[in-house]
Amino acid sequence: MRAVDCPFCDRIAAGEYDEEYDGIVDFEPLNPVTPGHRLVVPKIHVADALEDLAVSAEAMAYAANRAKAVGLSSCNLITSAGTDATQTVFHLHIHIVPRHEGDGLALPWTGQTAAVKS
């Protein structure tokens, strides 16, 4: 199923991905943050990791297998669910971000303090 106005659905429909296995694809994001940064995306439109747990689990398994297949020993596997969690494209996607000492990439939550809600 394809969603209207979804850049990932458009990219998948156009065949703009590198690998595919069992309905999950991966491709380089428009603005990779480290060399080898990939996005893992289900071909069916699922808004985020909370919408369909089976698809989310399949996508995470694909991401972990892909990271191992390309020989990563350190990486971040990151997904966000919802605007408040910094999600900007509302199609489930998992970032595979290769990491190495001194890569200079600080995660968004580094050094932040918890906000108190009243």
N, C-alpha and C positions, 0 to 999 in steps of 0.2 A: 504494500500500500504506500502511495506517495502523497505527501502533503503539499498543498499549494504554498508558494512563497517560502520554501525551505531550501536553503543553499546546498545542504547535504543531499537531499532528495534529487535536486537538479544535477549535482555532480555525479551521483550514482547512476541516474537515468542516462547521462551522457557517456557513461563508461569510464569516467575519470578517476580511476582507482588502480592500485598496483597489484594487490593480492586479494583473493576471495576464498573463503572457506565456509561452507554451510550457512550462507546468508549473511555473513559478516565480511566487511571489506576494510582495507586500510589504505591510507594515502598521506602524503606530506601536507601539513597545514599551510595556509597562505603565508604565515609569519612564524616559521620554526624558531624556537627559543634556544635550542642546542642542535648541533649536527645529529641527524638521525631521528629527530622528533617526528612522530607519526600520530595520526588519528585513527582510531578503530571505531567503525560505525556499522550498526546493523542496516541491512538493505531496506527493511521495513521501517516505516516511520514510527518511532517510539519517542515521546517527548523528552524523557529523562530516565535515570536509573530507577526511579520509584514507580514508574508507570507499569512496567511489565518485568517482574523479577526474573522470569525464565530467560527472556531476551538479554537482560542485564547480566545475568550469570554467564550466558554464552559469550557475550561480548568481552567480559573480563577474562574468561578462560582463553579466548582468542588472543587478547592483548598480552597475557602472560606467556603464552606459547610463542607468539611472534617475537617478544623480547628475548626469550631464550634462543629462538632459532637464529637471530642475528647476532648472538653472542654477548648480549648485555649482561654484565655482572652487577651493575648498579643503575637503577632508573626509578623514576616516579611514574606510577600509574594513577592518573588523576581524572575524575569526573565530577561534575557539579550538577546539582538538581535545584533549579529555581533561580530567579533573579537575585534574591538576597545571597545566594551562594556563588555569585558571579557568572551564572550561565547566561550566555548571550545568543547561542544558536540552540533552539529548542528541538533538537534531534539528539538522542542519546549519542554521546561520543566519549571515548576514553583516550586521553593523551598518554602516549608512551614517550617519556622525556628521558633520554639517556643522560646519565650524570657521571661526572668524574671530579676528583679533587681539584679545586681551583677553577671550576668552570664559571664562577661569578654569578650564577643564577640563584637569587634569593627567592624562596617561596613566599607567597603573599601573606602568610600568617606569621612569618619570622619577626620576632620582636614586638608583636602587638600585645596589648593588654585587653583582658575581657571587659566588655562594656556591661554595666549593671543596668538592668531594666527595672523601671519602677511601675 
